[in-house]
Amino acid sequence: MSLCAREPHVPADRLVAEMVPPPRFDSVRFGTYVPDPGQPSQSEAVRVLEEFAGGLGGAHAVGGAKRGFLGFGRSRAPKAPAGPRGVYLDGGYGVGKTHLLASLWHATPADPSLKAFGTFVELTNLVGALGFQQTVRTLSGHRLLCIDEFELDDPGDTVLVSTLLGKLVEAGVALAATSNTLPGKLGEGRFAAVDFLREIQGLSAHFRTLRIDGEDYRHRGLPEAPAPCSDEVVTKAAHATEGASLDDFAHLLEHLAKVHPSRYGALTDGLRAVCLTDVRPVPDQSTALRLVVLADRLYDREVPVLASGLPFDRLFSEEMLNGGYRKKYFRAISRLTALARDGQRLATPA
């Protein structure tokens, strides 16, 4: 099959129903997170998050007074209790923040329909699909909202989501978030808590910051990224693998411009592998950011990637890697490299 032949249409109710941890994090729990003995902040984060989850019980947290898809047919959520109603996980890429965020979602004592988990992009897509007021009504009965990769580099969307979160906090919804780095605030390459707390404006008092130190776990003791295969090997593997897609890389990048990023998850429905020929440098930043979203969806769904052409660590120019979206590009490289390792098992001799 070809990804370029797919033009999925995603109804709004699917956007809501899919606000759960992605398949890669479906089975993670606090007990499956392996803290680095040399980084005590990791063990401390687990302890604090377990306590936070345990404190989120309540009348509407265990399935009582469920609401329908658009939030109708239920009583108003209780007012938020005093004290922080949110946690912010502050750490570099690859230290397991998403693992911990998903574990918090799983550990919170509430019916799955009363918990929401999604990336910042998925949340803004939901607002776009439902409208602001309807999104408030839809989510205000939830016990917990987890936001992965809160995008501080988009001022307009940051204000929009900050306003949304303010409404949800008033309704008693607990919050948990991670974020990326603001342009010009790269520092050590860390996610900067001070920037996050400032950008969410009046909500900072609702968040407790948990700093999680460590190196990118995807690179701990792992071999170097595999060398790209030949076009012939990739093509043969695609035809030999049930459920695999096969696309020319440049054509795929052109196709991504025609599909809204909110549909990239649906674009990968049913895929068992992605095979790409002639991988080359991404030509511009808009294209690069779309590729980042696709890489996230493939990584979430554990779809292996087999490719020819350039290795993934040469996708983005030096200017891109030194610019305001640096964190996104490094995350995409890290994730695509991990998927490329998985994809090596698909390769067969030409």
Salt bridges, closest charged atoms under 4 A:
GLU18 OE2 - ARG14 NE 2.41
GLU44 OE2 - ARG47 NH2 2.62
GLU51 OE2 - ARG47 NH1 2.84
ASP90 OD2 - ARG190 NH2 3.15
ASP111 OD2 - LYS66 NZ 3.13
GLU149 OE1 - ARG331 NH1 3.21
GLU151 OE1 - LYS328 NZ 2.72
ASP153 OD1 - LYS328 NZ 3.58
ASP195 OD1 - ARG198 NH2 3.03
GLU199 OE2 - ARG198 NE 3.63
ASP213 OD1 - ARG190 NH1 3.60
ASP213 OD1 - ARG211 NE 2.93
ASP216 OD1 - ARG218 NE 3.66
ASP216 OD2 - HIS219 ND1 3.93
ASP248 OD2 - HIS251 ND1 3.78
ASP269 OD2 - ARG14 NH2 3.00
ASP278 OD2 - ARG280 NH2 2.21
ASP296 OD2 - ARG331 NH2 2.63
ASP296 OD1 - ARG335 NH1 2.92
ASP300 OD2 - ARG297 NH2 3.19
